[in-house]
Amino acid sequence: MAALPHRTKNRFSTVWTKWSQFVTPNQTAKWALITVTAFAVISDTMLLPFYPHYFETVFGVSDPRVTSRYLAVSCLIVILTLPLWARIARQFGTLPVLMISQLAALFASLTCASAETLNTLLLLGWLMVLFKASYLLVYPYLLTLESSSKQAHTVGLLSVVVHLGAIVGALFGGSILQLSDPTHAFVWMAVGDGLQTLVCGWLIWRVRPTPEPTPATSVSANPVWSLAKGQLALVMWLFYFSAYLIRPFFVEYWHQLSPDSSEVGAAAIFAIPAAIAIAALLLERSPQQPPWLVALGRIPAALLIGALGFMLQAQPEGHWVIAGRLLYGWALFHATVKLDLKIFALSRAEDYGRDFSLLHLFQSLGVLVGAYAAGELLLSLGHQATFLIAGAGFLLTMLLFKRWFITPLPTNLKESHCDHR
């Protein structure tokens, strides 16, 4: 029996050797990190639609401002710590930082499951978010493993992974709240953190990926790019503010419209935009897209469609809400992916981490202000008015994007500046 572990180790080494003959270390790292990202999204989105329900069920607190402030402070923590994680990663390497921080997140998640008071949970939850924020470094790190010609495909693939994970996470979270102890959700979050820790360790000691070499460029020295990045930051802030304004309270809104709906059923309605995002990516990969469909996927058209989706969701009838979720999902996919591509189109590969962190700051600020405003708007105006405000935000985002990124530029900049519309 003592020889069995040795034979197993030899068999694993043989499989790994054969795998390495066909797949480069960077490709192995890419698919490993994408897979783990899926588990991370699932674990992190399990409670996102259900925090109002969780706080009321576990602690007897129904004030929507508690959810808003918890999510707002969580966003603030991400804003403050992501640049710090990026700086630490530049010194010690992305994968070692991820491995240690996700291990710490694992223990924080487990302590959240045993929190006995709301204040304790809030503090432990914010500690958990502090460590989980480091995983956003995966996004720019993955792009350094790819040549520039493949980066758009990777961005689209990551978007699908995020949306698919959101579907599974919402359904899984709804099942936990409906069939089990709600605190078990944090235990499953810890499982996701553990998987991330193991995979990062494996990549460090076994795969050893290396960033792709990048040609020297003087793009960042051009003052037009700093102006463009500032404009993109404002567009992103407004887009994320509007897109996430109603998100924490949508399940609650659906239960008001459909009181007999189960948690899993409400989660399915919540997840409709993620399913549409996956369908949109498959359509975008089709080589025979009709021109009108391509036009509907450009950022201004997508934002207009999203505004209409918000307005439909404000109607107090289930079929209109479902129709609005469909339109919102189309807009969310196309605007998110193409705005993210703008970041990397305006940046050099060696600056991806820094620029992504800075622009993610404005994304997070949008989510932060949206999360904080949501509770106040719900108390003063109600759910339907909140949808209408979000729709107006999409319309304003569309106007700003058209003004700054589609207005004709000098010939030497036009092609680069308007690539991702």
Secondary structure, DSSP 8 states (H G I E B T S, - for coil): -TTHHHHHHHHHHHHHHHHHHHS-HHHHHHHHHHHHHHHHHHHHHSSGGGHHHHHHHHH----HHHHHHHHHHHHHHHHHHHHHHHHHHHHH-HHHHHHHHHHHHHHHHHHHHT--SHHHHHHHHHHHHHHHGGGGGHHHHHHHTS-GGGHHHHHHHHHHHHHHHHHHHHHHHHHHHHHS-TTHHHHHHHHHHHHHHHHHHHIIIII-----------GGGSHHHHHHHHHHHHHHHHHHHHHTSSGGGHHHHHHHH-TT--HHHHHHHHTHHHHHHHHHHHHHH-TT--HHHHHHTSHHHHHHHHHHHHHHHTSSSHHHHHHHHHHHHHHHHHHHHHHHHHHHHTS-GGGHHHHHHHHHHHHHHHHHHHHHHHHHHHHHT-HHHHHHHHHHHHHHHHHHHIIIIIS---HHHHHHHTS--
